[in-house]
Amino acid sequence: MKKNQPALLLGALGIFASSLAFAQNYQTMPIASGFNADVIANGVGSSSVTTNNDVDGVSYAFVARDFQLTAASTPITYGIPVNGIINSAINATPGLSYQLASLSANNSLRLAAINDAGTLTFTTPKAATKLYMLAVTGSGSSTVNVVVNFSDATSQTFSAISVADWYTGTNIAIQGIGRIKKPGVTPATGDDIPSPEGGTNPRLYQFELAIDAANQTKTIQSVTVTKASGTGIPNIFAFSADAFSTCAPPVLQAATNITANGVTLNWTASGSTQANSYDIYYSTSSTVPTATTSPNLSNIAGISTSVGGLQPNTTYYYWIKTNCGGTTAQSVWSFVGTFKTACGAVTSLSENFDSYSTGTTLPDCWVRNFVNGTMTISSTTPASGTRNIYQTNTSAQTPSTVVLPEFSNINAGTHWLKLKARVNTATGTLNVGYVTNPTDASTFVLIQALSIANTNYTSTNPEYTVIVPSSVPANARLAVRNTADGKGYYWDDVVWEPVPSCFPPTTLATSAITANSATLSWAAPSSAPAGGYEYTYTTTNTAPTGNGTSVSGTSVTVPLPSPGTTYYLWVRSKCTATSTSVWIGTTVNTKAVNDECSAPIAITPGATFTTNPITATTVGATSTSDTTATHTCQSTGYNDTWYSVVVPASGSLTIETQSAPGSSVSDTVLGVYTGSCGSLTQIGCDDDNSSDGNFSLVTLTGQTPGATLLIGVWNYSSTTSGQFRIAAYDASLSTSDISVAKKEVKVYPNPFSDMINISEFKDIKTIKVADVAGRTLRTIENPGQEINLSSLNSGLYLITMYFKDGSQHTVKTIKK
């Protein structure tokens, strides 16, 4: 690995030229007085209550991230930061920020009319080389004049500063922060809020005011801002400064003596005559330290120092400042330096390759032993993120070997290597072993050959594990080698970790997926758990944190609440009452409501069943497996067998069911739908019409001739199973209707108010009153001549009379 060491210095060497320039000393300039308007809606309450003015003169104000109309309102995810700190997005001023005044008090110097002016007085006057103003204009652009007032009663004027509208300008300090209408209850929509792709409006702008050299040692006590011109309304929110100091920082030199855990930092002495020591701050973050950041090392004499206790193969950033004449006189931090520690032995690893570019490379501290074929980082369908490893060789080529970083605990006998793998053509072999010389592939020794049967990372559990024995040499390094067989091997999400005390199950699979359940099965681990397993489900791909439901076997039917929904099913081993494995998961999509009607059985409209006068044309005896569900006359549910029927020319259709001869089915639910599978609308339903000798009967009128209706039938009973028959016929041409018509039965008056009369009622067994959709509303057994229908609403109804000889007759009536 030492041959790669010079490359670790390149980042540090390339940056030192910039540290010859004087570093910025950005500091906020809190304002003690001078604001005249609160234009930021915040906290709980209407925008009219939480502000006293607007930004633009047409009733729009800014909104803070904690704004809620009421305490129960959904919080917003954008807006002015609650702490009032605006970190400038201008690339030329990294680390510059502004501190707004209280969001619950006046926080803007609002200048509505030309020549309006206001003075902002700073809490702590400071000397500065530059002053930065945070401002915006509402309802158009404007220009302002700014007078900087110094402690010696002198001033410096900046004239005709152009301030853009909050929707159109450049030099943006912050954007996409939202606004709200006054009076209004919720923030505005559209481009006023940040979209998933990143909103851009409204905005706040940054303005730089360069202080003359003669004024840079003077403290700035206040600024006076005047609106000079324009149709917009300027709003001045904050100032910050590049503070003046006579104590200069040092200039960084290249870091030396870089090891896996340490480095020597070097610099040239500060040009300040009063410099007597240096402070050092280092971090794995590139965030620039501020004047209040505590150093890691303090009061270092000389121009170099050693730093230890660092992590191997890690990029560090560091800054140095000068102490001049005591603890209160310090320079700003220098420009940043950077270095990367060398590769070293580590005790753990988690690598998904996503931080590396595609191509013939490997992560730092890995070794690529390659002769021919292909061995690369690939973006082709990784297990997670955007990258994985790809290896392939023909049988005439030399397989490639990928050497992992050095592990100090490789022969502890307590760890395993875990990775996800797939092969483009099943089945292949991926070899896991070790090398004693990381640059010599011939030293490879096999530990375990992994049989890779899965061709993707999703359909089955793609994770493989290899327990590394203590017999492996202490100086060895783990390696992965493909097989030279022309197959493509992909692997991802490599982990080196302790072997768990409780092994998880493997080979998860789902089956018997319905609208509200799925069967989850798995294979037991090599050491079967004494306490069985636990299972659960989630709606996000995040492993559960609590307990699951216990099960003793290796499969279970998981109840799921909603049809047409993606669920994540999880299972884990339960070795003891206190020892469980990690959760292992897979995905399942429940079927949509009624989505199993993709191939319905067609019914040709014919006649009624044999219990009625005309011989039936039916679909043969048909069974349903949906016998465990409880059904009522409703539009939800699913079924295993569906039927379709074409509406006859009359637009009238009757559909009914009957028990198959010898069947134990005692009841059915019949639903009739328009639409297509997965998107059905119920237009008729009956859950047992036993009075006419059939289980269910639906009569429809006013349907579109030639339209296809879909029919679902369920066995209502949860305790019996069997077979039923289904028939459909043209209600307007039924022979039974014709024969009954000859009886000259009359229903009058028609239209009626509350009561109807039936002539020849002595031969009638049952009367049913239905709406035009075929839904039965009233059933009258052994009716008399007069029937009270006062409970019905005004509208069209179907009066069906069932006679004692088995015939029937339907009459349309209207209630006034």
C-alpha positions in Angstrom: 0.0 0.0 0.0 2.9 2.4 0.5 3.4 2.8 -3.2 0.1 4.7 -3.3 1.1 7.1 -0.5 2.2 10.1 -2.6 -1.2 10.4 -4.1 -2.6 11.2 -0.6 -0.7 14.5 -0.6 -2.1 15.9 -3.8 -5.2 17.4 -2.2 -3.0 19.2 0.4 -0.4 20.4 -2.1 -3.0 21.9 -4.5 -4.6 24.2 -1.9 -1.7 26.1 -0.3 -1.3 28.7 -3.0 -4.7 30.1 -2.0 -3.7 30.5 1.7 -1.2 33.2 0.7 -4.2 35.6 0.5 -5.6 37.1 3.6 -8.5 34.9 5.0 -12.0 36.2 5.7 -13.2 36.8 9.2 -17.0 36.7 8.8 -19.0 37.8 11.7 -22.7 38.7 12.2 -23.6 42.3 13.1 -26.7 42.0 15.4 -28.9 45.1 15.3 -30.0 46.8 18.5 -32.6 49.1 17.1 -34.1 50.5 13.9 -36.5 47.9 12.4 -40.0 49.1 11.8 -42.0 46.1 10.5 -42.6 42.4 11.3 -43.0 40.8 7.9 -42.3 37.1 8.8 -45.3 35.0 9.8 -44.2 32.5 12.5 -45.5 30.3 15.3 -49.1 29.4 15.8 -51.8 31.7 14.6 -53.1 33.5 11.5 -50.6 35.5 9.4 -52.6 38.6 10.3 -51.8 38.0 14.0 -48.1 36.9 13.6 -47.1 39.9 11.4 -47.9 43.6 11.4 -47.0 44.4 7.8 -46.3 42.9 4.4 -43.2 42.7 2.1 -44.7 43.9 -1.1 -47.6 46.3 -0.5 -50.2 43.7 -1.8 -50.5 41.6 1.4 -47.8 39.0 1.1 -45.3 38.3 3.9 -42.5 35.8 4.4 -43.3 32.6 6.3 -41.1 30.8 8.9 -40.7 27.0 9.1 -42.6 26.9 12.4 -45.8 28.5 11.1 -49.1 26.8 11.9 -52.6 28.1 11.6 -53.5 26.1 14.7 -51.6 23.7 16.9 -53.2 20.8 15.0 -52.1 22.1 11.5 -49.6 20.1 9.5 -46.1 21.8 9.8 -44.6 23.1 6.7 -41.2 21.9 5.5 -39.8 25.2 4.1 -39.5 28.8 5.1 -37.3 31.2 7.1 -35.2 29.1 9.6 -36.7 29.3 13.1 -33.4 30.4 14.6 -33.2 33.3 12.1 -29.8 32.3 10.8 -29.4 32.7 7.0 -26.3 30.9 5.7 -25.3 32.7 2.5 -25.4 30.5 -0.7 -23.0 32.9 -2.5 -19.9 30.8 -3.6 -17.6 33.8 -3.2 -18.3 34.1 0.5 -18.2 30.6 2.0 -19.0 30.6 5.7 -20.8 34.0 5.7 -24.1 34.0 7.6 -26.7 36.6 8.8 -28.6 36.7 12.1 -32.2 38.0 11.7 -33.9 39.9 14.4 -36.6 38.1 16.4 -39.2 36.5 14.1 -41.9 37.6 16.7 -41.0 41.3 16.6 -40.1 43.9 14.1 -37.5 42.3 11.8 -37.3 44.5 8.7 -36.5 48.1 7.9 -39.4 48.6 5.4 -39.1 51.7 3.2 -42.4 52.1 1.3 -42.0 55.6 -0.3 -39.2 57.4 -2.1 -37.0 59.3 0.5 -38.2 57.1 3.3 -35.1 56.3 5.5 -34.2 54.5 8.7 -31.1 53.9 10.8 -30.0 50.5 12.0 -27.8 50.6 15.1 -25.5 47.7 15.8 -25.4 46.0 19.2 -21.6 45.6 19.1 -19.7 48.0 16.8 -16.9 46.4 14.8 -14.2 47.4 12.4 -14.5 45.7 9.0 -12.9 45.5 5.6 -16.3 44.7 4.0 -19.9 45.0 5.1 -22.6 42.7 3.7 -26.3 43.6 3.5 -29.2 41.1 3.3 -32.2 42.7 1.6 -35.0 42.4 -1.0 -37.7 44.4 -2.7 -41.4 43.4 -3.0 -43.6 44.3 -6.0 -40.9 45.4 -8.3 -37.3 46.7 -8.1 -35.8 49.7 -6.3 -32.6 51.5 -5.5 -31.3 52.5 -2.1 -28.5 54.6 -0.7 -26.6 53.2 2.3 -24.5 55.4 4.6 -22.1 53.6 6.9 -21.6 55.6 10.2 -18.2 55.2 12.1 -17.4 55.7 15.7 -15.4 58.9 15.0 -18.5 60.6 13.5 -17.3 60.1 9.9 -19.2 58.1 7.3 -18.9 56.4 3.9 -21.8 56.5 1.4 -22.8 53.8 -1.1 -25.2 55.2 -3.7 -27.8 53.7 -6.0 -27.7 50.1 -4.9 -30.1 48.2 -7.0 -32.4 45.8 -5.1 -34.3 43.3 -7.2 -37.9 42.0 -6.7 -38.1 38.9 -4.5 -38.9 36.8 -7.6 -36.4 37.9 -10.3 -33.0 38.8 -8.9 -29.5 37.3 -8.8 -26.8 37.2 -6.1 -29.1 35.1 -4.0 -28.3 34.4 -0.4 -31.3 32.1 0.1 -34.2 31.0 -2.0 -37.4 28.9 -2.1 -38.4 30.0 1.4 -42.1 30.5 0.8 -44.6 33.3 1.5 -48.1 33.7 2.9 -51.1 35.9 2.0 -52.3 38.5 4.6 -54.9 37.8 5.8 -54.6 34.1 5.0 -54.7 30.7 6.6 -52.1 28.7 4.8 -48.9 29.5 2.9 -49.2 30.2 -0.8 -48.7 27.4 -3.4 -46.9 27.0 -6.7 -43.4 28.4 -7.0 -43.8 30.0 -3.6 -42.8 26.7 -2.0 -39.8 24.5 -2.8 -40.9 21.6 -5.1 -39.2 18.1 -5.0 -36.8 19.5 -7.7 -36.0 22.6 -5.6 -38.1 25.7 -5.5 -36.5 29.1 -6.3 -38.9 31.7 -5.0 -39.2 33.9 -3.1 -35.5 35.1 -2.5 -33.3 37.2 -0.3 -30.2 38.9 -1.8 -26.7 39.7 -0.7 -25.0 43.1 -1.3 -21.3 43.7 -0.7 -20.1 47.2 0.7 -16.3 47.5 0.5 -15.0 49.7 3.3 -12.2 52.2 2.2 -8.8 51.4 3.5 -8.7 54.6 5.6 -11.9 53.5 7.4 -11.1 49.8 8.0 -9.7 50.4 11.5 -12.8 52.4 12.6 -15.7 50.6 14.3 -19.0 50.8 12.5 -21.8 51.9 14.8 -24.8 52.1 12.5 -26.0 52.3 8.9 -28.7 54.6 7.4 -30.6 53.3 4.5 -32.8 55.5 2.2 -35.1 54.5 -0.6 -33.8 56.5 -3.7 -36.1 55.3 -6.5 -38.3 52.5 -7.9 -41.8 51.1 -7.6 -40.9 48.3 -5.2 -40.7 48.3 -1.4 -37.2 47.7 0.0 -36.9 45.5 3.1 -33.5 45.4 4.9 -33.1 42.4 7.2 -29.5 42.0 8.4 -25.9 42.9 8.1 -22.6 41.0 8.5 -19.0 42.0 8.3 -15.6 40.7 7.2 -14.0 41.9 10.5 -10.7 43.8 10.4 -7.7 42.4 12.3 -4.0 43.2 12.4 -3.2 39.6 13.5 -2.5 37.6 10.3 -2.9 33.9 10.0 0.0 31.6 9.0 0.4 30.1 5.5 -0.1 26.3 5.4 2.5 24.0 3.9 2.1 20.4 2.8 1.3 17.9 5.5 4.1 15.2 6.0 4.6 11.9 7.7 1.1 10.7 6.8 0.3 7.3 8.4 -2.9 5.4 9.0 -3.3 7.1 12.3 -1.3 10.3 12.3 0.2 13.2 10.4 2.6 16.2 10.8 1.1 19.6 10.0 3.4 22.4 8.8 3.0 26.1 8.2 5.1 29.3 7.8 5.2 31.8 10.5 2.6 34.6 10.6 3.8 38.0 9.3 2.4 39.6 12.4 5.2 40.9 14.7 3.2 40.1 17.8 2.6 36.4 16.9 3.6 34.1 19.7 1.7 30.8 19.2 -0.9 29.0 17.0 -4.2 27.1 17.4 -5.2 24.2 15.2 -8.6 22.9 14.3 -9.1 19.7 12.3 -12.2 17.7 11.3 -13.6 15.1 8.8 -16.1 17.8 7.8 -15.2 20.7 5.4 -17.4 23.1 7.4 -15.3 26.3 8.0 -14.7 27.0 11.7 -16.0 30.4 13.1 -14.5 32.8 15.6 -16.2 30.8 18.4 -15.0 27.3 17.3 -12.8 25.6 19.9 -9.4 24.4 18.5 -8.3 20.8 18.8 -4.8 21.9 19.7 -3.9 25.2 21.4 -0.9 27.4 22.0 1.5 25.5 19.7 4.9 27.0 19.6 6.9 26.7 16.4 5.7 26.0 12.8 4.9 22.3 12.9 3.2 19.7 15.1 2.3 16.0 15.1 -1.3 14.9 15.3 -2.3 11.4 16.3 -5.4 9.3 17.0 -6.7 9.6 13.5 -8.8 7.1 11.5 -7.2 5.1 8.6 -8.1 6.0 5.0 -10.0 9.2 6.1 -9.9 12.7 4.6 -9.3 15.4 7.1 -9.6 19.2 6.8 -7.6 21.6 9.0 -7.2 25.3 9.8 -4.6 27.2 11.8 -4.9 30.7 13.4 -2.3 32.9 15.1 -2.4 34.1 18.7 -1.1 37.7 18.9 -0.3 39.3 22.2 -2.6 37.2 24.3 -5.8 35.2 24.2 -8.0 38.0 23.1 -5.9 39.0 20.1 -6.2 36.3 17.5 -6.2 36.1 13.7 -8.9 34.6 11.6 -8.6 30.9 10.7 -6.3 30.2 7.7 -7.5 28.9 4.4 -8.3 25.2 4.6 -5.7 22.5 4.2 -6.5 18.8 3.6 -4.9 15.4 3.8 -6.0 11.7 3.7 -4.6 9.2 6.2 -3.0 6.0 4.8 -4.7 2.7 4.6 -4.4 0.6 7.7 -5.9 -2.4 9.4 -9.5 -1.9 10.4 -11.9 -3.9 12.5 -15.1 -3.5 10.5 -16.2 -2.6 7.0 -19.4 -1.5 5.2 -19.0 -0.7 1.5 -21.7 -0.1 -1.1 -19.3 1.4 -3.8 -21.7 4.4 -4.3 -19.1 7.0 -3.7 -16.9 5.8 -6.6 -17.1 6.4 -10.3 -17.8 3.6 -12.7 -14.8 2.1 -14.5 -11.8 -0.1 -13.8 -11.2 1.2 -10.3 -11.8 -0.1 -6.7 -12.3 1.7 -3.4 -9.3 3.0 -1.6 -7.3 0.3 0.2 -8.7 -2.4 -2.0 -6.5 -4.1 -4.6 -7.5 -5.1 -8.2 -5.7 -8.2 -9.5 -6.7 -8.4 -13.1 -5.3 -10.0 -16.3 -8.1 -10.0 -18.8 -11.9 -10.1 -19.1 -13.8 -7.5 -17.1 -13.5 -6.3 -13.5 -15.0 -2.9 -12.8 -17.3 -0.8 -10.7 -20.7 -0.9 -12.5 -23.9 1.1 -12.3 -25.9 -1.8 -13.7 -28.8 -2.6 -11.3 -27.0 -2.5 -8.0 -28.5 -4.0 -4.8 -28.6 -0.6 -3.3 -27.7 2.9 -4.3 -26.0 3.4 -7.7 -23.0 1.1 -7.9 -21.8 -2.5 -7.5 -18.9 -4.7 -8.6 -19.0 -6.6 -11.9 -16.7 -9.5 -12.9 -16.7 -11.7 -15.9 -14.2 -14.0 -17.8 -14.5 -16.5 -20.5 -13.2 -20.1 -19.9 -10.0 -19.2 -21.7 -9.3 -16.1 -19.5 -7.9 -15.7 -16.1 -10.5 -14.9 -13.4 -10.0 -11.6 -11.6 -9.4 -11.3 -7.9 -10.6 -8.4 -5.7 -8.6 -8.0 -2.5 -10.4 -6.3 0.4 -8.8 -3.9 2.9 -6.7 -5.3 5.8 -8.6 -6.5 8.8 -6.7 -6.7 12.1 -9.2 -9.3 13.4 -9.2 -11.5 10.3 -8.2 -14.7 12.2 -10.2 -14.0 15.4 -12.7 -16.7 14.3 -15.5 -14.3 15.4 -16.4 -12.5 12.2 -18.0 -13.2 8.8 -18.0 -11.6 5.4 -21.5 -10.7 4.2 -22.4 -9.5 0.7 -25.2 -9.5 -1.8 -24.6 -11.2 -5.1 -26.3 -12.2 -8.4 -25.3 -13.9 -11.7 -26.7 -13.0 -15.1 -27.2 -16.7 -16.0 -28.0 -19.2 -13.2 -26.2 -21.0 -11.6 -22.7 -19.6 -11.0 -20.0 -19.8 -8.4 -18.4 -16.9 -6.6 -15.3 -17.8 -4.6 -14.4 -16.2 -1.2 -10.9 -16.8 0.2 -7.8 -14.9 1.2 -4.4 -13.9 -0.2 -1.1 -13.7 1.7 0.3 -11.2 -0.9 -2.3 -8.6 -2.0 -0.5 -8.0 -5.3 -0.1 -11.7 -6.1 -3.3 -13.5 -7.1 -1.5 -16.8 -7.1 -1.5 -16.8 -3.3 -5.3 -17.0 -3.2 -6.7 -19.8 -0.9 -10.3 -20.7 -1.1 -12.5 -20.5 2.1 -15.9 -21.0 0.6 -17.4 -21.3 -2.9 -20.8 -19.6 -3.0 -23.4 -21.1 -5.3 -25.2 -18.1 -6.8 -28.6 -19.1 -8.2 -30.4 -15.8 -8.2 -30.3 -13.6 -11.3 -31.4 -10.4 -9.5 -31.2 -8.8 -6.1 -35.0 -8.7 -5.5 -36.9 -11.9 -6.3 -35.1 -14.0 -3.6 -32.8 -13.3 -0.7 -29.6 -12.3 -2.4 -27.4 -12.1 0.7 -24.5 -14.6 1.2 -22.3 -15.0 4.3 -18.9 -16.6 4.8 -17.6 -17.3 8.4 -13.9 -16.8 8.4 -12.1 -19.4 10.5 -9.3 -18.6 13.0 -6.9 -20.8 10.8 -6.5 -17.9 8.4 -3.0 -16.3 8.7 -2.9 -13.1 10.7 -1.3 -11.2 7.7 -3.8 -12.4 5.2 -6.4 -10.3 3.4 -9.8 -11.5 2.2 -10.5 -11.7 -1.5 -13.3 -12.4 -3.9 -12.7 -14.3 -7.2 -15.2 -15.0 -9.9 -15.3 -18.2 -12.0 -14.0 -18.1 -15.6 -17.2 -19.5 -17.1 -18.5 -16.6 -19.3 -21.1 -15.6 -16.7 -21.4 -12.1 -15.3 -21.1 -11.8 -11.5 -22.4 -8.8 -9.6 -21.9 -8.1 -5.9 -22.7 -5.3 -3.6 -23.2 -4.2 0.1 -20.1 -5.8 1.5 -19.9 -6.0 5.3 -17.2 -7.3 7.7 -18.8 -7.8 11.2 -19.0 -10.1 14.1 -21.0 -13.3 13.5 -24.4 -12.8 15.2 -25.3 -15.0 18.1 -28.7 -15.7 16.5 -28.7 -16.4 12.8 -31.4 -15.0 10.6 -33.6 -17.1 8.3 -32.8 -17.1 4.6 -34.5 -17.5 1.1 -37.6 -15.4 1.8 -40.5 -16.0 -0.7 -44.1 -14.9 -1.0 -47.1 -16.8 -2.5 -50.9 -16.9 -2.4 -51.1 -13.1 -2.6 -54.6 -11.7 -2.3 -56.1 -8.3 -1.7 -55.6 -8.6 2.1 -53.0 -11.2 2.7 -49.9 -13.0 1.5 -48.1 -16.2 2.5 -44.5 -15.6 3.6 -42.1 -18.5 3.7 -38.4 -18.9 4.5 -35.6 -21.4 5.0 -34.3 -22.1 8.5 -30.7 -21.0 9.2 -28.0 -23.6 9.7 -28.6 -23.4 13.4 -32.4 -23.5 13.8 -33.7 -21.0 16.5 -35.1 -22.7 19.6 -37.8 -20.1 20.0 -39.1 -20.2 16.5 -39.5 -16.9 14.5 -41.3 -13.6 14.6 -42.9 -11.9 11.6 -44.4 -8.5 10.9 -45.0 -6.0 8.1 -44.3 -2.3 7.4 -45.3 0.2 4.8 -41.7 1.5 4.3 -38.5 -0.3 3.6 -37.2 0.2 7.1 -36.6 -2.7 9.4 -39.0 -2.8 12.4 -37.9 -1.7 15.8 -40.3 -3.6 18.0 -41.4 -7.2 18.4 -43.3 -9.2 15.8 -45.9 -12.0 16.0 -44.5 -15.4 17.0 -44.7 -18.5 14.7 -43.1 -21.9 15.0 -42.9 -23.0 11.4 -41.2 -21.6 8.3 -44.3 -20.1 6.7 -47.2 -18.0 7.7 -50.1 -16.2 6.1 -49.7 -12.5 6.9 -52.9 -10.5 7.1 -52.5 -7.1 5.3 -55.0 -4.2 5.7 -55.3 -2.7 2.2 -55.7 -3.9 -1.4 -53.4 -2.6 -4.1 -50.7 -1.6 -1.6 -46.9 -2.3 -1.4 -45.9 -3.9 1.9 -42.6 -5.0 3.3 -42.7 -8.4 5.0 -40.2 -9.2 7.7 -39.1 -12.3 9.6 -36.4 -13.0 12.2 -35.2 -15.9 14.3 -35.9 -16.0 18.0 -33.2 -18.1 19.6 -34.0 -17.3 23.2 -36.4 -14.9 25.0 -33.7 -12.2 24.8 -31.7 -13.1 21.7 -33.1 -12.5 18.2 -31.5 -12.2 14.8 -31.7 -9.2 12.5 -34.9 -8.7 10.5 -34.8 -10.1 7.0 -37.3 -8.5 4.6 -39.0 -8.9 1.2 -41.6 -6.9 -0.7 -45.2 -7.9 -1.7 -47.9 -6.0 -3.6 -51.4 -6.9 -2.5 -53.9 -7.3 -5.3 -56.3 -4.5 -6.1 -60.0 -4.8 -5.3 -61.5 -7.2 -7.8 -58.3 -7.5 -9.8 -58.8 -11.2 -10.2 -61.4 -10.8 -12.9 -58.9 -10.5 -15.8 -60.4 -13.6 -17.6 -64.1 -13.7 -16.8 -66.4 -16.5 -18.0 -68.9 -15.3 -20.5 -72.6 -15.9 -19.9 -75.1 -15.7 -22.8 -78.4 -14.2 -21.7 -80.9 -17.1 -21.8 -83.8 -18.0 -19.5 -84.4 -18.6 -15.8 -83.5 -21.7 -13.8 -85.5 -24.9 -13.8 -87.3 -23.9 -10.6 -89.1 -21.3 -12.9 -91.2 -22.2 -15.9 -88.4 -21.8 -18.6 -85.4 -24.1 -18.8 -82.3 -22.2 -17.8 -79.2 -21.5 -19.9 -76.4 -21.5 -17.3 -72.7 -21.7 -16.7 -72.0 -25.2 -15.4 -71.5 -25.8 -11.7 -68.7 -23.6 -10.5 -66.9 -23.5 -7.1 -65.3 -20.6 -5.2 -62.5 -20.9 -2.8 -63.4 -17.6 -1.1 -65.3 -19.3 1.6 -63.5 -18.0 4.7 -64.4 -14.4 4.2 -67.6 -12.8 5.6 -69.4 -10.9 2.8 -72.4 -8.6 2.9 -74.0 -6.8 -0.1 -71.0 -4.5 -0.8 -68.6 -3.4 -3.5 -65.3 -4.4 -1.9 -63.7 -7.8 -1.8 -62.1 -10.2 -4.3 -63.1 -13.4 -5.9 -61.5 -16.3 -7.7 -64.0 -16.8 -10.5 -65.7 -13.9 -12.4 -68.3 -13.8 -15.1 -69.2 -11.3 -17.9 -72.5 -10.7 -19.7 -73.5 -8.4 -22.6 -76.5 -6.3 -22.0 -79.4 -7.2 -24.5 -81.0 -4.7 -26.8 -83.8 -4.0 -24.3 -81.3 -2.7 -21.7 -83.1 -4.9 -19.1 -81.2 -7.9 -17.6 -81.8 -10.3 -14.7 -78.9 -12.3 -13.2 -79.4 -15.0 -10.5 -77.7 -17.9 -8.8 -78.8 -21.3 -7.7 -77.2 -24.2 -5.8 -75.7 -26.9 -8.0 -77.4 -30.2 -7.6 -76.0 -32.0 -4.6 -74.0 -29.0 -3.4 -73.7 -28.0 0.2 -73.6 -24.3 -0.7 -76.5 -22.6 1.2 -76.2 -19.0 0.2 -74.4 -16.6 -2.1 -73.7 -12.9 -2.6 -74.1 -11.6 -6.1 -72.5 -8.3 -7.2 -72.8 -6.7 -10.6 -70.3 -4.1 -11.8 -69.4 -1.8 -14.6 -65.8 -0.8 -15.4 -62.7 -2.8 -15.7 -60.7 -5.1 -13.3 -59.2 -3.1 -10.5 -61.6 -0.1 -11.2 -65.1 -1.4 -10.8 -68.3 0.4 -9.9 -71.1 -1.6 -8.3 -74.5 -1.2 -9.9 -76.4 -4.1 -8.3 -76.0 -6.5 -5.4 -78.1 -9.2 -3.6 -77.1 -11.3 -0.7 -79.7 -14.2 -0.9 -83.1 -14.1 -2.4 -84.2 -17.5 -1.2 -87.9 -16.7 -1.5 -87.8 -17.3 -5.3 -85.8 -20.6 -5.0 -82.6 -18.9 -5.9 -79.8 -17.7 -3.7 -79.3 -14.2 -5.2 -81.2 -12.2 -7.9 -80.5 -8.8 -9.4 -82.7 -7.2 -12.1 -81.3 -4.2 -14.0 -83.0 -1.8 -16.3 -81.9 1.2 -18.3 -78.5 -0.4 -19.2 -76.6 0.4 -22.3 -77.3 -2.3 -25.0 -74.1 -4.1 -25.9 -72.2 -3.0 -22.8 -70.3 -5.7 -20.9 -71.1 -6.1 -17.2 -68.8 -8.0 -14.8 -70.3 -10.3 -12.2 -68.7 -11.6 -9.0 -70.3 -14.4 -6.8 -69.2 -15.3 -3.3 -70.2 -18.2 -1.1 -71.6 -16.3 1.9 -71.1 -19.0 4.4 -67.7 -19.3 6.1 -68.5 -22.9 7.3 -69.6 -24.6 4.1 -68.1 -24.9 0.6 -69.5 -26.3 -2.6 -70.8 -25.3 -6.0 -73.4 -23.0 -7.5 -74.8 -22.1 -10.9 -75.4 -18.7 -12.5 -77.8 -17.6 -15.2 -78.6 -14.3 -17.0 -81.6 -13.5 -19.2 -83.3 -10.6 -20.9 -85.9 -9.5 -18.4 -88.1 -7.7 -21.0 -88.6 -10.9 -23.1 -89.0 -13.5 -20.2 -91.8 -16.0 -21.1 -92.9 -15.8 -17.4 -93.5 -12.1 -17.8 -95.7 -12.7 -20.9 -97.8 -15.4 -19.2 -98.3 -13.3 -16.2 -99.4 -10.3 -18.3 -102.4 -12.4 -19.4 -103.6 -12.4 -15.8 -104.3 -8.7 -16.3 -102.9 -7.8 -12.9 -103.0 -4.1 -12.4 -101.0 -1.8 -10.0 -102.7 1.5 -9.4 -102.7 4.5 -9.0 -99.6 5.1 -11.1 -98.1 7.5 -10.2 -98.9 7.1 -6.5 -98.5 9.1 -3.4 -98.2 6.7 -0.4 -100.5 3.7 -1.2 -100.7 1.4 -4.2 -103.4 -1.2 -4.9 -102.9 -4.7 -6.4 -105.7 -6.4 -8.4 -105.8 -10.2 -8.4 -103.6 -10.3 -5.2 -104.9 -13.7 -4.0 -102.5 -15.6 -6.4 -99.4 -13.6 -5.3 -97.0 -15.1 -2.8 -94.4 -12.3 -2.5 -94.0 -8.7 -3.7 -90.6 -7.1 -3.9 -90.0 -3.3 -4.4 -86.7 -2.4 -6.0 -85.0 0.8 -7.3 -83.9 1.1 -10.9 -80.4 -0.3 -10.0 -82.1 -3.6 -8.9 -81.6 -3.1 -5.2 -84.4 -4.6 -3.2 -86.0 -2.1 -0.8 -89.1 -3.8 0.5 -90.3 -7.5 0.6 -94.0 -8.2 1.4 -95.0 -11.8 2.0 -98.7 -12.8 1.3 -99.7 -9.3 0.4 -103.2 -7.8 0.6 -104.8 -5.5 -2.0 -103.4 -2.3 -0.5 -99.6 -1.7 0.2 -98.2 1.2 2.1 -95.0 2.7 0.5 -95.0 6.0 2.2 -91.4 5.4 3.4 -90.0 5.6 -0.1 -88.6 8.8 -1.7 -90.0 10.2 -4.9 -88.8 8.4 -7.9 -89.1 5.4 -10.3 -89.5 1.9 -8.7 -89.9 -1.7 -9.9 -92.7 -3.7 -8.4 -92.1 -7.5 -8.9 -94.9 -10.0 -8.0 -94.0 -13.6 -7.5 -97.0 -15.9 -8.0 -97.8 -19.2 -6.3 -97.4 -21.1 -9.6 -93.7 -19.9 -9.8 -94.3 -17.2 -12.4 -93.5 -13.5 -11.8 -94.4 -10.1 -13.2 -92.6 -6.7 -12.9 -94.3 -3.3 -13.2 -92.7 0.1 -13.3 -94.3 2.7 -10.9 -93.6 6.3 -10.0 -93.9 7.8 -6.6 -94.8 11.5 -6.7 
